[in-house]
Amino acid sequence: MSRRRYVARGVPGGYRIWDNRGRRWWGDLYELCPDELLAELNGDADSARIAVLLKRYRALKR
C-alpha cells in the first residue's frame, strides 16, 4: 500500500497540507479545511487540481 503524497493535517489554528514526497508543508494555513480541497486530497490527489483549489481559496481570504 502506497502512502498518499498530500494529506491535510491539523495544526494549531487550523489545517495545513503536508507533502509526503517533499517532506514539507505545502500551501497556506486554513482555519477551516474546505470540503472540496479535502475531497481532492483524500481522492485522486492531483497536484494540478490541488493548486487550482489552493489559488481559489487563497483569493477568497483577501
mmCIF file of the N, C-alpha and C atoms, coordinates in Angstrom:
data_MODEL
# 
_entry.id   MODEL 
# 
loop_
_atom_site.group_PDB 
_atom_site.id 
_atom_site.type_symbol 
_atom_site.label_atom_id 
_atom_site.label_alt_id 
_atom_site.label_comp_id 
_atom_site.label_asym_id 
_atom_site.label_entity_id 
_atom_site.label_seq_id 
_atom_site.pdbx_PDB_ins_code 
_atom_site.Cartn_x 
_atom_site.Cartn_y 
_atom_site.Cartn_z 
_atom_site.occupancy 
_atom_site.B_iso_or_equiv 
_atom_site.pdbx_formal_charge 
_atom_site.auth_seq_id 
_atom_site.auth_comp_id 
_atom_site.auth_asym_id 
_atom_site.auth_atom_id 
_atom_site.pdbx_PDB_model_num 
ATOM 1   N N  . MET A 1 1  ? 0.846   -1.194 0.000   1.00 0.00 ? 1  MET A N  1 
ATOM 2   C CA . MET A 1 1  ? 0.000   0.000  0.000   1.00 0.00 ? 1  MET A CA 1 
ATOM 3   C C  . MET A 1 1  ? 0.881   1.244  0.000   1.00 0.00 ? 1  MET A C  1 
ATOM 4   N N  . SER A 1 2  ? 0.637   2.151  -0.926  1.00 0.00 ? 2  SER A N  1 
ATOM 5   C CA . SER A 1 2  ? 1.457   3.351  -1.017  1.00 0.00 ? 2  SER A CA 1 
ATOM 6   C C  . SER A 1 2  ? 0.858   4.481  -0.185  1.00 0.00 ? 2  SER A C  1 
ATOM 7   N N  . ARG A 1 3  ? 1.737   5.336  0.273   1.00 0.00 ? 3  ARG A N  1 
ATOM 8   C CA . ARG A 1 3  ? 1.292   6.496  1.034   1.00 0.00 ? 3  ARG A CA 1 
ATOM 9   C C  . ARG A 1 3  ? 0.858   7.585  0.084   1.00 0.00 ? 3  ARG A C  1 
ATOM 10  N N  . ARG A 1 4  ? -0.137  8.325  0.494   1.00 0.00 ? 4  ARG A N  1 
ATOM 11  C CA . ARG A 1 4  ? -0.597  9.454  -0.323  1.00 0.00 ? 4  ARG A CA 1 
ATOM 12  C C  . ARG A 1 4  ? 0.471   10.539 -0.307  1.00 0.00 ? 4  ARG A C  1 
ATOM 13  N N  . ARG A 1 5  ? 0.543   11.270 -1.418  1.00 0.00 ? 5  ARG A N  1 
ATOM 14  C CA . ARG A 1 5  ? 1.530   12.344 -1.477  1.00 0.00 ? 5  ARG A CA 1 
ATOM 15  C C  . ARG A 1 5  ? 1.118   13.515 -0.598  1.00 0.00 ? 5  ARG A C  1 
ATOM 16  N N  . TYR A 1 6  ? -0.153  13.927 -0.673  1.00 0.00 ? 6  TYR A N  1 
ATOM 17  C CA . TYR A 1 6  ? -0.624  15.083 0.090   1.00 0.00 ? 6  TYR A CA 1 
ATOM 18  C C  . TYR A 1 6  ? -1.654  14.644 1.115   1.00 0.00 ? 6  TYR A C  1 
ATOM 19  N N  . VAL A 1 7  ? -1.557  15.183 2.309   1.00 0.00 ? 7  VAL A N  1 
ATOM 20  C CA . VAL A 1 7  ? -2.548  14.924 3.341   1.00 0.00 ? 7  VAL A CA 1 
ATOM 21  C C  . VAL A 1 7  ? -2.822  16.223 4.093   1.00 0.00 ? 7  VAL A C  1 
ATOM 22  N N  . ALA A 1 8  ? -4.068  16.379 4.530   1.00 0.00 ? 8  ALA A N  1 
ATOM 23  C CA . ALA A 1 8  ? -4.420  17.529 5.360   1.00 0.00 ? 8  ALA A CA 1 
ATOM 24  C C  . ALA A 1 8  ? -4.144  17.148 6.810   1.00 0.00 ? 8  ALA A C  1 
ATOM 25  N N  . ARG A 1 9  ? -3.449  18.012 7.530   1.00 0.00 ? 9  ARG A N  1 
ATOM 26  C CA . ARG A 1 9  ? -3.124  17.749 8.923   1.00 0.00 ? 9  ARG A CA 1 
ATOM 27  C C  . ARG A 1 9  ? -3.567  18.925 9.779   1.00 0.00 ? 9  ARG A C  1 
ATOM 28  N N  . GLY A 1 10 ? -4.115  18.587 10.928  1.00 0.00 ? 10 GLY A N  1 
ATOM 29  C CA . GLY A 1 10 ? -4.495  19.619 11.875  1.00 0.00 ? 10 GLY A CA 1 
ATOM 30  C C  . GLY A 1 10 ? -3.265  20.195 12.546  1.00 0.00 ? 10 GLY A C  1 
ATOM 31  N N  . VAL A 1 11 ? -3.207  21.498 12.620  1.00 0.00 ? 11 VAL A N  1 
ATOM 32  C CA . VAL A 1 11 ? -2.131  22.213 13.302  1.00 0.00 ? 11 VAL A CA 1 
ATOM 33  C C  . VAL A 1 11 ? -2.788  23.276 14.171  1.00 0.00 ? 11 VAL A C  1 
ATOM 34  N N  . PRO A 1 12 ? -2.074  23.838 15.143  1.00 0.00 ? 12 PRO A N  1 
ATOM 35  C CA . PRO A 1 12 ? -2.669  24.905 15.953  1.00 0.00 ? 12 PRO A CA 1 
ATOM 36  C C  . PRO A 1 12 ? -3.204  26.030 15.064  1.00 0.00 ? 12 PRO A C  1 
ATOM 37  N N  . GLY A 1 13 ? -4.474  26.313 15.173  1.00 0.00 ? 13 GLY A N  1 
ATOM 38  C CA . GLY A 1 13 ? -5.105  27.372 14.401  1.00 0.00 ? 13 GLY A CA 1 
ATOM 39  C C  . GLY A 1 13 ? -5.811  26.921 13.147  1.00 0.00 ? 13 GLY A C  1 
ATOM 40  N N  . GLY A 1 14 ? -5.757  25.620 12.818  1.00 0.00 ? 14 GLY A N  1 
ATOM 41  C CA . GLY A 1 14 ? -6.459  25.165 11.617  1.00 0.00 ? 14 GLY A CA 1 
ATOM 42  C C  . GLY A 1 14 ? -5.841  23.932 10.996  1.00 0.00 ? 14 GLY A C  1 
ATOM 43  N N  . TYR A 1 15 ? -5.708  23.960 9.654   1.00 0.00 ? 15 TYR A N  1 
ATOM 44  C CA . TYR A 1 15 ? -5.191  22.832 8.878   1.00 0.00 ? 15 TYR A CA 1 
ATOM 45  C C  . TYR A 1 15 ? -4.133  23.312 7.907   1.00 0.00 ? 15 TYR A C  1 
ATOM 46  N N  . ARG A 1 16 ? -3.158  22.448 7.635   1.00 0.00 ? 16 ARG A N  1 
ATOM 47  C CA . ARG A 1 16 ? -2.174  22.691 6.578   1.00 0.00 ? 16 ARG A CA 1 
ATOM 48  C C  . ARG A 1 16 ? -2.059  21.423 5.758   1.00 0.00 ? 16 ARG A C  1 
ATOM 49  N N  . ILE A 1 17 ? -1.466  21.532 4.574   1.00 0.00 ? 17 ILE A N  1 
ATOM 50  C CA . ILE A 1 17 ? -1.277  20.390 3.690   1.00 0.00 ? 17 ILE A CA 1 
ATOM 51  C C  . ILE A 1 17 ? 0.174   19.943 3.801   1.00 0.00 ? 17 ILE A C  1 
ATOM 52  N N  . TRP A 1 18 ? 0.357   18.647 4.073   1.00 0.00 ? 18 TRP A N  1 
ATOM 53  C CA . TRP A 1 18 ? 1.692   18.073 4.185   1.00 0.00 ? 18 TRP A CA 1 
ATOM 54  C C  . TRP A 1 18 ? 2.008   17.302 2.910   1.00 0.00 ? 18 TRP A C  1 
ATOM 55  N N  . ASP A 1 19 ? 3.164   17.561 2.338   1.00 0.00 ? 19 ASP A N  1 
ATOM 56  C CA . ASP A 1 19 ? 3.640   16.873 1.136   1.00 0.00 ? 19 ASP A CA 1 
ATOM 57  C C  . ASP A 1 19 ? 4.582   15.762 1.595   1.00 0.00 ? 19 ASP A C  1 
ATOM 58  N N  . ASN A 1 20 ? 4.136   14.504 1.520   1.00 0.00 ? 20 ASN A N  1 
ATOM 59  C CA . ASN A 1 20 ? 4.959   13.383 1.967   1.00 0.00 ? 20 ASN A CA 1 
ATOM 60  C C  . ASN A 1 20 ? 6.212   13.202 1.114   1.00 0.00 ? 20 ASN A C  1 
ATOM 61  N N  . ARG A 1 21 ? 6.109   13.430 -0.180  1.00 0.00 ? 21 ARG A N  1 
ATOM 62  C CA . ARG A 1 21 ? 7.272   13.253 -1.050  1.00 0.00 ? 21 ARG A CA 1 
ATOM 63  C C  . ARG A 1 21 ? 8.315   14.332 -0.788  1.00 0.00 ? 21 ARG A C  1 
ATOM 64  N N  . GLY A 1 22 ? 7.863   15.590 -0.707  1.00 0.00 ? 22 GLY A N  1 
ATOM 65  C CA . GLY A 1 22 ? 8.778   16.708 -0.461  1.00 0.00 ? 22 GLY A CA 1 
ATOM 66  C C  . GLY A 1 22 ? 9.125   16.895 1.005   1.00 0.00 ? 22 GLY A C  1 
ATOM 67  N N  . ARG A 1 23 ? 8.378   16.227 1.873   1.00 0.00 ? 23 ARG A N  1 
ATOM 68  C CA . ARG A 1 23 ? 8.565   16.290 3.322   1.00 0.00 ? 23 ARG A CA 1 
ATOM 69  C C  . ARG A 1 23 ? 8.564   17.736 3.841   1.00 0.00 ? 23 ARG A C  1 
ATOM 70  N N  . ARG A 1 24 ? 7.501   18.461 3.441   1.00 0.00 ? 24 ARG A N  1 
ATOM 71  C CA . ARG A 1 24 ? 7.355   19.858 3.886   1.00 0.00 ? 24 ARG A CA 1 
ATOM 72  C C  . ARG A 1 24 ? 5.887   20.258 3.816   1.00 0.00 ? 24 ARG A C  1 
ATOM 73  N N  . TRP A 1 25 ? 5.563   21.393 4.437   1.00 0.00 ? 25 TRP A N  1 
ATOM 74  C CA . TRP A 1 25 ? 4.216   21.941 4.334   1.00 0.00 ? 25 TRP A CA 1 
ATOM 75  C C  . TRP A 1 25 ? 4.052   22.533 2.961   1.00 0.00 ? 25 TRP A C  1 
ATOM 76  N N  . TRP A 1 26 ? 2.835   22.434 2.404   1.00 0.00 ? 26 TRP A N  1 
ATOM 77  C CA . TRP A 1 26 ? 2.544   22.920 1.061   1.00 0.00 ? 26 TRP A CA 1 
ATOM 78  C C  . TRP A 1 26 ? 1.298   23.784 1.144   1.00 0.00 ? 26 TRP A C  1 
ATOM 79  N N  . GLY A 1 27 ? 1.369   25.022 0.688   1.00 0.00 ? 27 GLY A N  1 
ATOM 80  C CA . GLY A 1 27 ? 0.209   25.905 0.713   1.00 0.00 ? 27 GLY A CA 1 
ATOM 81  C C  . GLY A 1 27 ? 0.109   26.696 2.004   1.00 0.00 ? 27 GLY A C  1 
ATOM 82  N N  . ASP A 1 28 ? -1.035  27.306 2.201   1.00 0.00 ? 28 ASP A N  1 
ATOM 83  C CA . ASP A 1 28 ? -1.278  28.189 3.330   1.00 0.00 ? 28 ASP A CA 1 
ATOM 84  C C  . ASP A 1 28 ? -1.916  27.467 4.498   1.00 0.00 ? 28 ASP A C  1 
ATOM 85  N N  . LEU A 1 29 ? -1.991  28.171 5.621   1.00 0.00 ? 29 LEU A N  1 
ATOM 86  C CA . LEU A 1 29 ? -2.738  27.702 6.786   1.00 0.00 ? 29 LEU A CA 1 
ATOM 87  C C  . LEU A 1 29 ? -4.211  28.048 6.578   1.00 0.00 ? 29 LEU A C  1 
ATOM 88  N N  . TYR A 1 30 ? -5.082  27.080 6.804   1.00 0.00 ? 30 TYR A N  1 
ATOM 89  C CA . TYR A 1 30 ? -6.523  27.308 6.680   1.00 0.00 ? 30 TYR A CA 1 
ATOM 90  C C  . TYR A 1 30 ? -7.164  27.130 8.037   1.00 0.00 ? 30 TYR A C  1 
ATOM 91  N N  . GLU A 1 31 ? -8.009  28.091 8.425   1.00 0.00 ? 31 GLU A N  1 
ATOM 92  C CA . GLU A 1 31 ? -8.731  27.953 9.684   1.00 0.00 ? 31 GLU A CA 1 
ATOM 93  C C  . GLU A 1 31 ? -9.707  26.796 9.588   1.00 0.00 ? 31 GLU A C  1 
ATOM 94  N N  . LEU A 1 32 ? -10.369 26.676 8.461   1.00 0.00 ? 32 LEU A N  1 
ATOM 95  C CA . LEU A 1 32 ? -11.257 25.554 8.175   1.00 0.00 ? 32 LEU A CA 1 
ATOM 96  C C  . LEU A 1 32 ? -10.759 24.905 6.899   1.00 0.00 ? 32 LEU A C  1 
ATOM 97  N N  . CYS A 1 33 ? -10.741 23.596 6.858   1.00 0.00 ? 33 CYS A N  1 
ATOM 98  C CA . CYS A 1 33 ? -10.292 22.896 5.656   1.00 0.00 ? 33 CYS A CA 1 
ATOM 99  C C  . CYS A 1 33 ? -11.476 22.812 4.696   1.00 0.00 ? 33 CYS A C  1 
ATOM 100 N N  . PRO A 1 34 ? -11.403 23.472 3.533   1.00 0.00 ? 34 PRO A N  1 
ATOM 101 C CA . PRO A 1 34 ? -12.510 23.443 2.575   1.00 0.00 ? 34 PRO A CA 1 
ATOM 102 C C  . PRO A 1 34 ? -12.832 22.008 2.148   1.00 0.00 ? 34 PRO A C  1 
ATOM 103 N N  . ASP A 1 35 ? -14.118 21.683 2.071   1.00 0.00 ? 35 ASP A N  1 
ATOM 104 C CA . ASP A 1 35 ? -14.553 20.326 1.730   1.00 0.00 ? 35 ASP A CA 1 
ATOM 105 C C  . ASP A 1 35 ? -14.029 19.867 0.381   1.00 0.00 ? 35 ASP A C  1 
ATOM 106 N N  . GLU A 1 36 ? -14.064 20.749 -0.610  1.00 0.00 ? 36 GLU A N  1 
ATOM 107 C CA . GLU A 1 36 ? -13.622 20.385 -1.956  1.00 0.00 ? 36 GLU A CA 1 
ATOM 108 C C  . GLU A 1 36 ? -12.124 20.039 -1.959  1.00 0.00 ? 36 GLU A C  1 
ATOM 109 N N  . LEU A 1 37 ? -11.329 20.801 -1.216  1.00 0.00 ? 37 LEU A N  1 
ATOM 110 C CA . LEU A 1 37 ? -9.900  20.535 -1.117  1.00 0.00 ? 37 LEU A CA 1 
ATOM 111 C C  . LEU A 1 37 ? -9.646  19.221 -0.376  1.00 0.00 ? 37 LEU A C  1 
ATOM 112 N N  . LEU A 1 38 ? -10.351 19.008 0.700   1.00 0.00 ? 38 LEU A N  1 
ATOM 113 C CA . LEU A 1 38 ? -10.199 17.776 1.468   1.00 0.00 ? 38 LEU A CA 1 
ATOM 114 C C  . LEU A 1 38 ? -10.580 16.554 0.630   1.00 0.00 ? 38 LEU A C  1 
ATOM 115 N N  . ALA A 1 39 ? -11.642 16.663 -0.167  1.00 0.00 ? 39 ALA A N  1 
ATOM 116 C CA . ALA A 1 39 ? -12.059 15.553 -1.030  1.00 0.00 ? 39 ALA A CA 1 
ATOM 117 C C  . ALA A 1 39 ? -10.983 15.240 -2.066  1.00 0.00 ? 39 ALA A C  1 
ATOM 118 N N  . GLU A 1 40 ? -10.349 16.262 -2.620  1.00 0.00 ? 40 GLU A N  1 
ATOM 119 C CA . GLU A 1 40 ? -9.276  16.024 -3.601  1.00 0.00 ? 40 GLU A CA 1 
ATOM 120 C C  . GLU A 1 40 ? -8.062  15.387 -2.938  1.00 0.00 ? 40 GLU A C  1 
ATOM 121 N N  . LEU A 1 41 ? -7.720  15.840 -1.743  1.00 0.00 ? 41 LEU A N  1 
ATOM 122 C CA . LEU A 1 41 ? -6.584  15.244 -1.029  1.00 0.00 ? 41 LEU A CA 1 
ATOM 123 C C  . LEU A 1 41 ? -6.838  13.782 -0.692  1.00 0.00 ? 41 LEU A C  1 
ATOM 124 N N  . ASN A 1 42 ? -8.065  13.451 -0.334  1.00 0.00 ? 42 ASN A N  1 
ATOM 125 C CA . ASN A 1 42 ? -8.397  12.078 0.033   1.00 0.00 ? 42 ASN A CA 1 
ATOM 126 C C  . ASN A 1 42 ? -8.723  11.216 -1.180  1.00 0.00 ? 42 ASN A C  1 
ATOM 127 N N  . GLY A 1 43 ? -8.902  11.838 -2.338  1.00 0.00 ? 43 GLY A N  1 
ATOM 128 C CA . GLY A 1 43 ? -9.239  11.099 -3.555  1.00 0.00 ? 43 GLY A CA 1 
ATOM 129 C C  . GLY A 1 43 ? -8.027  10.932 -4.444  1.00 0.00 ? 43 GLY A C  1 
ATOM 130 N N  . ASP A 1 44 ? -8.088  11.530 -5.634  1.00 0.00 ? 44 ASP A N  1 
ATOM 131 C CA . ASP A 1 44 ? -7.018  11.373 -6.625  1.00 0.00 ? 44 ASP A CA 1 
ATOM 132 C C  . ASP A 1 44 ? -5.734  12.095 -6.250  1.00 0.00 ? 44 ASP A C  1 
ATOM 133 N N  . ALA A 1 45 ? -5.839  13.162 -5.473  1.00 0.00 ? 45 ALA A N  1 
ATOM 134 C CA . ALA A 1 45 ? -4.690  13.978 -5.057  1.00 0.00 ? 45 ALA A CA 1 
ATOM 135 C C  . ALA A 1 45 ? -3.883  14.465 -6.262  1.00 0.00 ? 45 ALA A C  1 
ATOM 136 N N  . ASP A 1 46 ? -4.592  14.974 -7.257  1.00 0.00 ? 46 ASP A N  1 
ATOM 137 C CA . ASP A 1 46 ? -3.954  15.537 -8.447  1.00 0.00 ? 46 ASP A CA 1 
ATOM 138 C C  . ASP A 1 46 ? -3.351  16.889 -8.067  1.00 0.00 ? 46 ASP A C  1 
ATOM 139 N N  . SER A 1 47 ? -2.034  17.015 -8.174  1.00 0.00 ? 47 SER A N  1 
ATOM 140 C CA . SER A 1 47 ? -1.370  18.231 -7.717  1.00 0.00 ? 47 SER A CA 1 
ATOM 141 C C  . SER A 1 47 ? -1.814  19.466 -8.485  1.00 0.00 ? 47 SER A C  1 
ATOM 142 N N  . ALA A 1 48 ? -2.122  19.332 -9.780  1.00 0.00 ? 48 ALA A N  1 
ATOM 143 C CA . ALA A 1 48 ? -2.599  20.483 -10.560 1.00 0.00 ? 48 ALA A CA 1 
ATOM 144 C C  . ALA A 1 48 ? -3.964  20.948 -10.046 1.00 0.00 ? 48 ALA A C  1 
ATOM 145 N N  . ARG A 1 49 ? -4.859  20.009 -9.774  1.00 0.00 ? 49 ARG A N  1 
ATOM 146 C CA . ARG A 1 49 ? -6.193  20.342 -9.236  1.00 0.00 ? 49 ARG A CA 1 
ATOM 147 C C  . ARG A 1 49 ? -6.077  20.957 -7.843  1.00 0.00 ? 49 ARG A C  1 
ATOM 148 N N  . ILE A 1 50 ? -5.184  20.435 -7.021  1.00 0.00 ? 50 ILE A N  1 
ATOM 149 C CA . ILE A 1 50 ? -4.972  20.970 -5.671  1.00 0.00 ? 50 ILE A CA 1 
ATOM 150 C C  . ILE A 1 50 ? -4.459  22.404 -5.760  1.00 0.00 ? 50 ILE A C  1 
ATOM 151 N N  . ALA A 1 51 ? -3.541  22.660 -6.693  1.00 0.00 ? 51 ALA A N  1 
ATOM 152 C CA . ALA A 1 51 ? -3.009  24.017 -6.866  1.00 0.00 ? 51 ALA A CA 1 
ATOM 153 C C  . ALA A 1 51 ? -4.113  24.998 -7.252  1.00 0.00 ? 51 ALA A C  1 
ATOM 154 N N  . VAL A 1 52 ? -5.031  24.580 -8.141  1.00 0.00 ? 52 VAL A N  1 
ATOM 155 C CA . VAL A 1 52 ? -6.153  25.433 -8.545  1.00 0.00 ? 52 VAL A CA 1 
ATOM 156 C C  . VAL A 1 52 ? -7.046  25.732 -7.342  1.00 0.00 ? 52 VAL A C  1 
ATOM 157 N N  . LEU A 1 53 ? -7.343  24.707 -6.549  1.00 0.00 ? 53 LEU A N  1 
ATOM 158 C CA . LEU A 1 53 ? -8.194  24.904 -5.370  1.00 0.00 ? 53 LEU A CA 1 
ATOM 159 C C  . LEU A 1 53 ? -7.522  25.818 -4.351  1.00 0.00 ? 53 LEU A C  1 
ATOM 160 N N  . LEU A 1 54 ? -6.223  25.636 -4.138  1.00 0.00 ? 54 LEU A N  1 
ATOM 161 C CA . LEU A 1 54 ? -5.499  26.498 -3.197  1.00 0.00 ? 54 LEU A CA 1 
ATOM 162 C C  . LEU A 1 54 ? -5.529  27.950 -3.655  1.00 0.00 ? 54 LEU A C  1 
ATOM 163 N N  . LYS A 1 55 ? -5.344  28.171 -4.956  1.00 0.00 ? 55 LYS A N  1 
ATOM 164 C CA . LYS A 1 55 ? -5.369  29.531 -5.501  1.00 0.00 ? 55 LYS A CA 1 
ATOM 165 C C  . LYS A 1 55 ? -6.738  30.167 -5.281  1.00 0.00 ? 55 LYS A C  1 
ATOM 166 N N  . ARG A 1 56 ? -7.809  29.382 -5.500  1.00 0.00 ? 56 ARG A N  1 
ATOM 167 C CA . ARG A 1 56 ? -9.162  29.889 -5.313  1.00 0.00 ? 56 ARG A CA 1 
ATOM 168 C C  . ARG A 1 56 ? -9.412  30.273 -3.847  1.00 0.00 ? 56 ARG A C  1 
ATOM 169 N N  . TYR A 1 57 ? -9.043  29.397 -2.917  1.00 0.00 ? 57 TYR A N  1 
ATOM 170 C CA . TYR A 1 57 ? -9.303  29.673 -1.515  1.00 0.00 ? 57 TYR A CA 1 
ATOM 171 C C  . TYR A 1 57 ? -8.399  30.764 -0.965  1.00 0.00 ? 57 TYR A C  1 
ATOM 172 N N  . ARG A 1 58 ? -7.197  30.892 -1.516  1.00 0.00 ? 58 ARG A N  1 
ATOM 173 C CA . ARG A 1 58 ? -6.295  31.979 -1.116  1.00 0.00 ? 58 ARG A CA 1 
ATOM 174 C C  . ARG A 1 58 ? -6.901  33.313 -1.545  1.00 0.00 ? 58 ARG A C  1 
ATOM 175 N N  . ALA A 1 59 ? -7.501  33.369 -2.730  1.00 0.00 ? 59 ALA A N  1 
ATOM 176 C CA . ALA A 1 59 ? -8.115  34.609 -3.228  1.00 0.00 ? 59 ALA A CA 1 
ATOM 177 C C  . ALA A 1 59 ? -9.331  34.979 -2.377  1.00 0.00 ? 59 ALA A C  1 
ATOM 178 N N  . LEU A 1 60 ? -10.076 33.995 -1.892  1.00 0.00 ? 60 LEU A N  1 
ATOM 179 C CA . LEU A 1 60 ? -11.246 34.279 -1.065  1.00 0.00 ? 60 LEU A CA 1 
ATOM 180 C C  . LEU A 1 60 ? -10.885 34.848 0.304   1.00 0.00 ? 60 LEU A C  1 
ATOM 181 N N  . LYS A 1 61 ? -9.669  34.551 0.771   1.00 0.00 ? 61 LYS A N  1 
ATOM 182 C CA . LYS A 1 61 ? -9.236  35.047 2.073   1.00 0.00 ? 61 LYS A CA 1 
ATOM 183 C C  . LYS A 1 61 ? -8.915  36.537 2.052   1.00 0.00 ? 61 LYS A C  1 
ATOM 184 N N  . ARG A 1 62 ? -8.682  37.096 0.836   1.00 0.00 ? 62 ARG A N  1 
ATOM 185 C CA . ARG A 1 62 ? -8.304  38.519 0.730   1.00 0.00 ? 62 ARG A CA 1 
ATOM 186 C C  . ARG A 1 62 ? -9.457  39.435 0.888   1.00 0.00 ? 62 ARG A C  1 
# 
